[in-house]
């Protein structure tokens, strides 16, 4: 099980039916933007302290491509 990633830009953070969001991520009362997604993917704990998502070995260009798929 994983959160729904399609059409993520414009949705509230941690707002779908996925039950395993960290409390830290659920506490973000914000809407995903391209910029916030990029920040989270590149440095999850830097975006929200206490997130359960591990940091990925990925560069900014790859993140841009990923975000295009999630729009």
N, C-alpha and C positions, 0 to 999 in steps of 0.2 A: 504493500500500500504506500502511496505517495500523494502529495498534494497535486491538484490539477494545475498544470503549467500553461495550458493554452489560454490565450487572451488574458494574460496576467496583467499587462499594463492597463492601469485604470481601475483595477480591483483593489479592495481593501486588503491590507497585509493580513495573512493568516485567517482569511474569512471563508474558506471553503469547508467542506465536510471532513477534511483530514483531521484525525483526532490526536496526532502526535506532535503538534507544534510545540516548541518550547514556550514556557511561560514568558520568557523575554520577548519572543517574536509576537506572541499573542497580545502583549502589552503595547505594541506599536499601533496606535490608532491613526494610521496613515494609508494613503493610496499608493500602490506601486507605480512608479514612473520609470522611464528608461534609466535615469540617473541613479535612482535608489536601487534598482535591480543590479545595475553594473557594480555599484558599491558593495552590495551584499554578496554577489557572486565572487568578486575579487577578494574581499576580506569580510567574511561573515561576522566574525566577532568584533571587528572594527565598526561594522554597521549597527550591530545590536549586541551589546555585551550579554553573554549567557546563552547565546543561540547554540543549538545542538548540531548545526550544520558545520562540517569540517571545512577548513580552507582547501581549495582546489588548486592544483598546479595548472593554471590557465592564464593566458595573457589577454590584454584588453581587446585585441582584434577578434579573438575567439569569442569573447563575451558579447561583443557587438552582434556577431552572427547568431548567437544563442538567443539574444533578446529579440531579434527580428523574427525568430521562429515562435516566440512566446507572445507576440502582439496579436 
